[in-house]
Amino acid sequence: MNSSAVSLREIVDSAVAEHHGKIGTLMPVLHSVQEKLGFVPSESVPMLAQSLNLSRAEIQGVIGFYHDFRTSPAGEHLVQLCRAEACQAMGSRDLELHAKQRLGIDFGETTEDGRFTLEPVYCLGNCACAPSVRINDGIHARVSTGSFDQLIDDLEAQE
Amino acid sequence: MSALKVFVPRDATACALGADAVADSILAGAKGRGIEIELVRNGSRGAFWLEPLVEVETESGRMAFGPVALADVPGLFESGFPGPADHALGLGPVDGIDWLASQQRLTFYRSGWTDPLSLDDYTRMGGYKGLKRALDLSSQAIVDEVKESGLRGRGGAAFPTGIKWQTVLDTPAEQKYIVCNADEGDSGTFADRLLMESDPFQLIEGMTIAGLAVGATEGFIYLRSEYPHCRRVLEEAIARASQANWLGEDIQGSGKAFKLELRIGAGAYICGEETSLLDSLEGKRGLIRFKPPLPAIEGLLGKPTVVNNVLSLGAISTILAEGAGYYRDFGTGRSRGTLTVQLAGNVRRGGLVEIPFGATLRELVEGYGGGTASGRPVRAIQVGGPLGAYLPESQWDVTLNYGALTDIGGMLGHGGIVVFDDTVDMAQQARFAMEFCAVESCGKCTPCRVGSVRGVEVIDRIVANQDREFNLKVLDDLCETMDKGSLCAMGGLTPMPVRSALKHFPADFGA
């Protein structure tokens, strides 16, 4: 057994232990695994199945159902553009085109340098000051094409 | 002299507009000038067009400045801030701002006045008065109080809360649950988020009272993952309430127990539907369940479960503290309490408005909203979230209550009002409604899962003028099938924005 497999086992075990005895423990466990690794590796599925006494299909089904759970790592920064109506009313359709062009990727893709992953999101609850963008855990209001570029420039300048 | 209190809101919208940087800059500016201040990160008042709304406590009330950008902070200090200041952003006493002063804050009574995580602030402004009273009442007496208040579910379906609670109370079981539906996924809505971020103890108190009312000792808040600020506030609020013995095995020495757990969703809009939410809480895919059985009889893990929206549970503390009559006397007919709406989208003065029932949509959008942010004419208004109707100008004089909107083929839902100016392409909005349904359908029933995909295709053909008459008929037929044949409101109501757009704005579809 190589070292990465050992550490994955440890991460799965600690996530299972953290939420032991809870109702519907799978969701919090998956969140914990993803918080630690940035995604839920396919190798963790049989481990989770064994620990939680669930079938692999059940776990795979849950991972696949929810938009948040990823099966491969995201880029360093997760950029989510709100596509919902309140943001549309303030120009999010144009912002979406601009963002894809600026980053050179489509929704669901990661830039080649691994810095940014772009995703759609349906409402961040910031609808009075649209359009809204979430980058990691920070939400940004009234984002224009110019202020979007500034946000990305600032992150690119960070090392 | 004690330190001057300066308030900078901490809610997600204020932060999205730079409140954290403004707060840091105010602290640094005061320090540099040798002014002693106490910086409080209060909740937002929901006047988002004025955020970040900075306030200073003075002998004659709180003086407001807003919207304060980071670049404005040095100028504020130069004009005398935080002492008496004559600055262009000065708004005078915060309770004199007409947009706020003209509202009737019942549920959002404390929002903005308090530090959301201060139990002292909460109890000083009437918090936990309702629970203290409930601890001395029988379960039936609490349920009766809620029934008499006329409170109806604020999530969108407007089902009488007291009746739901009675069903749970009357269903015998060794374990019952209280579940708060905080999966506020409708675009154009943020009232739940604002309440949870600005006054979280109000929700916690309401859920505890619900537990006493139906005999449930465990509760869950199911919060959407798109609300990271809210998550941090709720985690801390639950910890503090537990520490102060407002939650736990022996609430305030009463011998009564209620424990509360926060659960985070994973980006599925459908989990705002109560049965899908329950499956998700059980750790499964969020699939819709057939009803009956009602969750009140067979809910979480098959046990009797109260599933209520944040605002419904938030209203409970007021009802118990002030009495059913106090709450019922606000409002008319079947719409009791206050009207909570959210002005969003292309609107000049967006935010949360809580007023007596009776205002028209036009009064809201033109009065409070001040028209569009773009300065162009309003063309369409979507009321009630992504599944609500698009209303043309001929319908803007509708009174905002549950019945009047239903009568014109719309719905009030969770009170989201999204304003669009005259650049909107209504065929694209109709197409998006179908597209959204396709992305977010749980997949259990065919009309929703397949109908939404076909809906996008048919709208594209209509717009491209392919076999126009035939495809219009197909779209109508498809909408009818989704409306009548879907298991839940997702597929059942998606036709509402589609049909209203087509009916009122046919030119956009190439007619």
Interface residues (C-beta under 8 A of the other chain):
Chain A: K22 I23 G24 T25 L26 M27 P28 L30 H31 E58 G61 V62 F65 Y66 H67 D68 F69 C82 A84 E85 A86 C87 Q88 A89 M90 R93 V121 Y122 C123 L124 G125 N126 C127 A128 C129 A130 S132 R134 D137 G138 I139 H140 A141 R142
Chain B: A12 T13 C15 A16 L17 F48 W49 E51 E184 G185 D186 S187 G188 T189 F190 R193 F220 S225 E226 Y227 P228 H229 C230 E261 R263 I264 G265 A266 G267 A268 Y269 S280 L281 E282 G283 K284 R285 G286 L300 L301 Q342 L343 A344 G345 N346 V347 G350 G351 A373 Q382 P386 G416 V418 V419 F420 D421 V424 Q428 Q429 F432 F436 V439 E440 C442
